[in-house]
Amino acid sequence: MKLLIIEDDKHLSETIRETVEELFETQQAYDGEEGLFLAEQNIFYVIILDIMLPYMNGYEVLQNLRKKNITTPVMMLTAKDGIDDKIQGFKVGADDYLVKPFHREELLLRLEVMVRRNVGTFKENVITFNDLKLNVKNNTATIGDELVNLNGKQFELLEYLINNKNTILTKEQIFDRIWGFESDTSATVVEVYASKLRKNLKKFNYDHYIKTFRGLGYMLTDNGEGDV
């Protein structure tokens, strides 16, 4: 599972990386602009975000993410412990707020709660949706005891949909997150892979969880009221 650390104190950033390395694959950014760029271009399970950052502060980074409908859980990590600071953080879309200095055990526990709340099972790098299980360590998907045949991009698409279930993801959002804006292909490839994903899920009767919004994008629905 991928975690993004946006913290300009390189020593603290490295301490956090070492603390979570057994549970997460980490990327690090040392200013707000770099952090925002990475958060927009990659799929992360959680973001640890400092407030006092060069070029763009943490509040601005988070506001930009939420405006673009990027719902990745965000923990704000800061030395500012005033109630007004916490209120501002939650108002712009933070999921949790941890004040420096902190205990490593508390950081790990809070991260586990955030991931479990948002994407399902935390242990063994597995996320779940009903009986569907995605092992993000080895990129395998199973429903019950059966293996679902998914290639790399189909797996990433399904992972992105599960992580944002009941939220409409536009084709442009999906394309930018999975293929990247520097890709030589176009956003129409999203339709191709969404179709392939549905076909591979159909034998398990899981294709109807994916709802198409014509001309807009896709959504994974909890209630199974997607396309028939």
N, C-alpha and C positions, 0 to 999 in steps of 0.2 A: 504494500500500500504506500502511496506517495504522500509526503507531507512537505509543505513549503514553509520555510522559516524566513521571515522578513524582519531582520534585526541588524542594526548598523554596528552594534558592539560585537566585533568578530570573536572575541573570547567567549562571550555569552552564547552567541550563535553556535559555536563549536561545542560548548557544554550541552546545549539542548540537543544537538545532533547526536552526541555520544549517548545521551540519556535515552533517546528514542530509537537508536539504530537497530535494535533487535526486533522492533515492531514495524518500522517504517523505512522506506527508501526516501531519503531527503534531498531536497534542493535548497540552496541558500541564496538569498538576495540581501544586499547591504544598503539599499536605499529604496524609497517608495516607488520611483519610476520603474526600476528593474523588477521589483516585486510585483507590481501591477502587470507588467508585460508577461512575466512567467505565469501568473495566476490566470491570465486570459488565454494562454496558449497551451496549457497542460491540464490534465485531469488530476486533481488532488483530493484526498479524502478529508484533509483538514489543513488550515493555514494558521500558523502562529504569527501574529502581526503586532509589532511594536508601534507605539503612537508617535514618538519623537524620532522622525526619520529625515534624512536629507532629501531635498528636492520635492517631496510630496509626503505629507504626514499620514499616519495610519488611518485617521478618519477619512481623508480624501481618497486613499486607496480603496477602502471598504465601500464608500459611497459609489465610486466608479464601478466596482464589481457588481453591486446590487442593481445599479441602473442598467447593467448589461445582462441582468437575470442570471448571473453566476451565483449559485446558491451554496457553494462550498462552505461548510462550517468554519467559522473564524473565531479563534481565541485571541483576544487582545491582551498583550503582555506589556506591562508598563510600570514605571515607578510612581505614577500619579494615582493616588488612592482616594482622592476626594469623590464624594457622591456625585457631584456634577459631571466629573469626567466619566464615571461609570454610566450615568444616564445618557450622556452623549454617545458613548460607544454602543449601547444597546439600541438607541434610536436610529443609528445609521446602519444597523444590521448585524452587530456582533452576537455570537452565540454564547460566549463565555468571556470572563474577564479575570485575569490572574495578575496579582500585584507582585512586583519584585521587592525584595528577594523572595524566592519561593523554594519549597522542598521538592526534590525530584519526584518523590512518590506522589505528591499531590498533582504535579503536572501530568504524570502518566495516568493517574486515575481520572482526571478531568478529560484527557484525550480519549480514553477508553469510553467514557460515558457519551462524549460528543459523537464518536464514530458509531457506537451502537445505536444511539438515538436516530441517527440520520441514514445509515446505510446497512444496518443489520448486524450480523454476527461479527465480532471483532477478532476472536481467537483464530489462529491458523490461517490468517489472511483470506478469510471467506466472507462474502456478503451474500445475503439471501433475499429471495422474493418468492413468497409462498414455498413451494417445494423445489424451486430453482436455486441452485447454489453456484456461485462463481468463485473459483479459486484464483485470486489475482496474483498469486505467486508463480503458478505454472500455466496460467491462462487456459484453464479447463472449465467447462460448464457441465453440470449434471442436473437432471430432473429425476428425482427418486434415485434409482440405481443405474439409470441409463445416461450415457455420455451424449451430449448435444454437440453435433459437428459444426463448429464455428471457426472461421479463419480469424486472423489477427484483428482486422478492422471491424468485423462483425462482433467479435468479443468486446472490443472497445466501445462500439456503439451501444451494445446491450448494457455494459457497465455504466456508461454515461446516462442512459435512460433510467436505470435502477437508482442511481445516485440522485436523480432529479425526478423521481416518480411523482405523478399528479401535477407536473409542471410542463407547460408547452416549451419545447426546445425548437427553435427555428432551424431551418436547414443551414443557414449561415453560421449559427452558433455551433452546430454539430460539426460542420466542415472546418471551422477555425480551430476547434478543440481537438479534433482527431486527425485531420489532414494537415492543418497549419496553413496560414495565409500565404506562405511562400510555395505551396504546392503547385505543380504544373497543371493539375487537373482543375475542374470547376465544381461548384456546389451541387451540380446535378448528380454527381457520384453518390451523394447521400441517398437519393431515391433508389439507386441500384442496390446499395448495401442494405437499406431498410427492407426492400423486397426480398433479398436473399435471406436476411435474418428471419423474416416472417415465415418463409418456406421451411427453414430449419426448425422453427418452433411449432409449426402446424401439427406435426405428428404427435406432439405432446399436448395439443390443444391450448398452447400458450400464445399463439399468434394474436388472439382476440384481445389480449391485454394492451396491444399497441394501437393507439388511435392516431389516424392521419388527419391533419388539418390542412385541407387543400390549399396549395399555394403558400403555406406558412411553415409547417413542420410536423413534429411528432410528439406524442406523450405516452408514457407508460402509465396505465390506470390501475388503481388498486381493485376496482370493482369489476374489471373484465369487460367493460362496456366500450371496447375499442372496435376496430373494423372487423366485420364478419366475412 
